Amino acid sequence: MPIYHSLGNIPPKRHTIFSNPKGGIYYEQLFGTEGFSGHASLLYHVHRPTQIKKILDSYDVTPRIAIAKNIRPMMLKGLQVKPKEDFLESRVPLMLNADCTISVA
């Protein structure tokens, strides 16, 4: 049985148009940590939750392989990675192949 908790103004029915007092509408977002299954929260926003604020230039984040075809055991010191402001630049690939990259940030 789901547990409902409401805070603030909510519409009488879910997934309907919900007008705000300023003449616009509230935008709905279904937020869950397990995709479309499990517990989820229905959030209402003044602005669209998917609204794009700005588009920056793209750059290549493909990892560069230091030792090709290396199969010897290694100690991975992932906690010693220095943090950076940008989350894309902060990623440090530890292991990779054609299908998967394991990184820390």
Backbone bond lengths (Angstrom), bond angles and torsions (degrees), N, CA, C in turn:
res aa  C-N    CA-C-N  psi(-1)  N-CA   C-N-CA  omega(-1)  CA-C   N-CA-C  phi
1 M - - - 1.453 - - 1.528 108.66 -
2 P 1.336 118.86 126.29 1.461 120.30 -178.96 1.524 111.95 -70.70
3 I 1.305 114.61 151.16 1.460 121.58 177.38 1.526 106.88 -105.56
4 Y 1.333 117.67 124.06 1.455 121.62 -178.71 1.521 109.79 -104.26
5 H 1.316 115.54 134.44 1.462 122.29 175.59 1.518 106.70 -133.96
6 S 1.305 117.46 123.72 1.467 119.68 -179.61 1.516 109.28 -117.88
7 L 1.331 114.15 145.58 1.449 120.83 -179.57 1.523 107.55 -141.87
8 G 1.310 118.44 124.63 1.460 121.55 -178.48 1.517 111.81 84.73
9 N 1.331 116.03 -162.91 1.464 121.57 -179.75 1.519 109.47 -83.42
10 I 1.309 116.19 131.12 1.462 121.42 177.44 1.521 108.74 -132.29
11 P 1.338 117.98 152.87 1.469 119.59 179.47 1.529 110.65 -72.05
12 P 1.344 117.31 159.17 1.464 119.86 179.16 1.530 112.85 -65.67
13 K 1.332 117.77 -29.75 1.466 122.17 177.57 1.521 108.73 -126.04
14 R 1.314 116.02 150.55 1.460 120.20 177.81 1.524 110.57 -80.24
15 H 1.336 116.42 157.50 1.466 124.47 175.26 1.533 112.34 60.07
16 T 1.331 116.80 38.79 1.462 121.66 176.10 1.525 108.47 -125.63
17 I 1.327 117.00 168.37 1.464 120.66 176.86 1.524 108.00 -72.68
18 F 1.328 115.42 128.61 1.459 121.90 -175.92 1.526 107.96 -122.33
19 S 1.336 116.72 108.72 1.469 122.06 -176.77 1.519 110.74 -78.67
20 N 1.338 115.37 142.26 1.461 118.76 175.13 1.528 109.02 -98.75
21 P 1.315 118.81 164.30 1.468 121.22 -175.19 1.529 114.14 -64.66
22 K 1.330 118.72 -19.53 1.466 121.73 -178.17 1.521 112.48 -86.42
23 G 1.319 118.52 3.71 1.454 121.71 176.32 1.514 114.84 101.50
24 G 1.310 118.91 -12.28 1.465 121.58 177.94 1.520 110.53 -91.70
25 I 1.311 115.38 -162.16 1.462 119.57 176.11 1.522 108.86 -126.17
26 Y 1.325 115.25 156.31 1.456 121.11 172.81 1.525 108.04 -86.68
27 Y 1.322 116.19 139.88 1.467 121.40 179.71 1.521 108.90 -96.96
28 E 1.313 114.80 136.93 1.461 121.67 -173.55 1.525 110.88 -96.24
29 Q 1.330 116.52 141.74 1.458 122.54 175.30 1.521 108.02 -137.17
30 L 1.321 116.62 127.31 1.458 121.39 174.32 1.517 107.03 -94.31
31 F 1.329 117.04 114.33 1.461 122.11 -174.85 1.520 109.40 -114.32
32 G 1.324 116.25 122.86 1.453 121.94 176.33 1.510 110.16 -144.62
33 T 1.312 116.63 159.97 1.465 120.18 -179.24 1.514 112.55 -98.16
34 E 1.322 117.97 -4.23 1.464 121.64 -178.84 1.526 110.99 -125.01
35 G 1.317 117.60 39.79 1.460 119.87 -179.36 1.518 110.63 70.10
36 F 1.324 116.77 -133.75 1.461 120.75 -179.69 1.520 112.42 -96.40
37 S 1.315 118.41 16.72 1.459 121.33 175.55 1.523 108.24 -123.53
38 G 1.298 116.93 162.90 1.458 120.73 -179.69 1.519 111.63 82.45
39 H 1.307 115.15 -170.10 1.461 121.24 -178.77 1.525 110.30 -70.51
40 A 1.316 115.67 143.38 1.460 121.00 179.43 1.523 108.79 -146.29
41 S 1.314 115.56 158.15 1.460 122.17 176.51 1.516 108.71 -116.49
42 L 1.307 116.18 140.56 1.455 121.86 175.57 1.525 106.60 -101.08
43 L 1.335 116.28 110.92 1.459 122.03 -175.08 1.522 109.75 -106.67
44 Y 1.327 116.77 144.52 1.457 122.01 177.82 1.524 108.72 -117.59
45 H 1.345 116.49 131.55 1.455 122.80 -175.28 1.526 110.79 -120.41
46 V 1.324 116.28 150.35 1.460 121.72 173.30 1.530 109.13 -72.67
47 H 1.333 116.90 -41.60 1.467 122.77 177.38 1.522 108.56 -108.09
48 R 1.324 116.83 155.79 1.459 120.95 -179.60 1.528 110.31 -59.26
49 P 1.336 118.51 132.25 1.466 119.83 179.34 1.530 112.53 -68.32
50 T 1.327 117.68 -17.86 1.466 121.05 -179.70 1.518 112.05 -102.43
51 Q 1.317 117.58 13.51 1.456 121.57 -176.37 1.530 110.15 -65.69
52 I 1.338 116.56 131.92 1.462 122.21 179.47 1.519 108.25 -86.81
53 K 1.326 116.89 122.97 1.459 120.90 179.97 1.513 111.62 -85.79
54 K 1.335 117.88 -43.24 1.461 121.14 176.62 1.522 108.97 -160.53
55 I 1.317 115.64 155.99 1.458 122.27 178.68 1.521 107.44 -115.93
56 L 1.316 116.03 120.56 1.457 121.37 -179.67 1.517 110.09 -95.58
57 D 1.327 115.99 166.53 1.461 120.36 175.84 1.523 109.46 -66.83
58 S 1.321 115.72 144.24 1.463 119.63 178.23 1.520 109.63 -89.34
59 Y 1.314 115.08 155.38 1.456 120.16 176.02 1.520 108.53 -145.04
60 D 1.307 115.81 160.08 1.458 122.52 -174.02 1.526 110.29 -76.95
61 V 1.333 117.07 125.03 1.461 121.95 177.18 1.529 111.15 -113.75
62 T 1.334 116.54 19.10 1.457 120.80 179.29 1.526 109.39 -66.04
63 P 1.339 118.67 127.81 1.467 119.77 -179.72 1.525 111.94 -68.90
64 R 1.311 115.35 148.55 1.458 120.94 176.73 1.522 108.60 -100.17
65 I 1.309 116.68 130.64 1.462 121.60 -176.23 1.528 108.75 -83.28
66 A 1.350 116.11 124.10 1.461 120.43 -178.84 1.526 111.26 -81.58
67 I 1.326 116.83 -44.03 1.464 121.29 -178.17 1.524 107.29 -127.40
68 A 1.320 117.19 108.72 1.467 120.67 -179.22 1.527 110.24 -75.23
69 K 1.328 116.25 141.70 1.468 124.09 177.07 1.527 112.50 54.70
70 N 1.301 116.68 41.29 1.461 121.73 178.90 1.526 109.08 -87.81
71 I 1.336 117.87 125.41 1.469 120.83 -179.27 1.521 112.06 -124.40
72 R 1.324 119.23 10.34 1.461 119.56 -179.67 1.533 109.79 -82.41
73 P 1.344 118.27 154.01 1.471 120.48 -179.86 1.533 111.14 -68.26
74 M 1.325 115.28 146.63 1.468 121.02 -178.93 1.518 109.81 -138.19
75 M 1.325 116.16 154.36 1.459 121.47 171.01 1.527 106.94 -94.57
76 L 1.319 116.79 122.74 1.463 121.53 -178.84 1.527 108.56 -97.21
77 K 1.295 116.99 115.49 1.466 122.10 -178.01 1.530 109.00 -101.44
78 G 1.314 115.38 68.41 1.459 120.95 -175.61 1.511 114.26 -70.37
79 L 1.338 117.99 -25.94 1.464 120.01 -178.82 1.524 112.43 -77.02
80 Q 1.327 117.71 -5.62 1.464 120.83 179.90 1.531 112.35 -96.00
81 V 1.315 117.44 8.68 1.463 121.26 179.05 1.525 108.69 -72.47
82 K 1.320 116.68 131.73 1.467 121.19 -179.87 1.532 109.66 -78.15
83 P 1.331 117.95 131.48 1.470 120.31 -179.91 1.527 111.67 -70.79
84 K 1.329 115.44 151.57 1.465 122.68 176.43 1.520 108.40 -130.90
85 E 1.312 116.77 163.30 1.465 121.69 -178.69 1.520 112.16 -67.92
86 D 1.328 117.47 -45.00 1.462 121.99 -176.70 1.524 109.56 -86.96
87 F 1.328 117.22 128.22 1.456 119.66 -176.41 1.522 112.53 -68.12
88 L 1.335 118.60 -27.84 1.466 119.72 177.24 1.523 111.18 -71.01
89 E 1.323 117.14 -40.12 1.459 120.31 178.97 1.523 112.06 -73.34
90 S 1.322 118.14 -23.68 1.461 120.81 -176.54 1.522 113.16 -78.88
91 R 1.329 118.24 -13.46 1.467 120.41 -178.90 1.526 110.57 -71.78
92 V 1.336 116.05 130.76 1.463 122.13 177.03 1.526 107.08 -121.67
93 P 1.336 118.13 113.40 1.463 119.54 179.74 1.528 111.01 -71.57
94 L 1.333 116.61 130.40 1.459 121.56 177.72 1.517 111.24 -95.42
95 M 1.341 115.99 -45.73 1.461 121.15 -179.64 1.519 108.13 -140.27
96 L 1.329 117.01 145.18 1.448 119.34 177.73 1.512 110.39 -156.07
97 N 1.317 113.55 157.06 1.462 121.72 169.82 1.523 106.58 -144.67
98 A 1.313 117.54 -165.48 1.464 120.44 -176.66 1.527 112.46 -67.03
99 D 1.334 118.41 -22.30 1.459 121.86 -174.91 1.524 114.52 -105.76
100 C 1.311 118.08 -25.49 1.462 120.04 -168.41 1.526 110.86 -145.15
101 T 1.321 116.18 143.55 1.461 122.45 172.26 1.521 107.96 -126.83
102 I 1.325 117.11 126.85 1.461 122.32 176.68 1.518 106.96 -105.87
103 S 1.352 115.44 117.28 1.464 121.14 -174.86 1.514 110.19 -125.31
104 V 1.318 115.51 160.78 1.465 122.39 170.28 1.522 106.92 -125.78
105 A 1.330 115.55 158.18 1.468 119.58 178.95 1.513 109.17 -140.58
